[in-house]
Amino acid sequence: MTEPVKGPASYFPSIEKKHGRPIAEWKSLIRSSPLTKHMELVAWLKTEHGLGHGHANALVAHTLAEDSAT
């Protein structure tokens, strides 16, 4: 039996369903943004792309965590 997805990635299926873009595309947008701070990126996703706070926060948190691990 597989463990349920936890943390920011648990939002990914609903983000893709609601906004119609794959997670890889959202991550690419975040990485290509000139913004670098977590809350700046969250605010940008909310205002420019219409994401809710939870979805924007999950995408930014997961993307920045991935980037800091490399």
Secondary structure, DSSP 8 states (H G I E B T S, - for coil): ------GGGGGHHHHHHHH-S-HHHHHHHHHHSS--SHHHHHHHHHHHH---HHHHHHHHHHHHHHHHH-
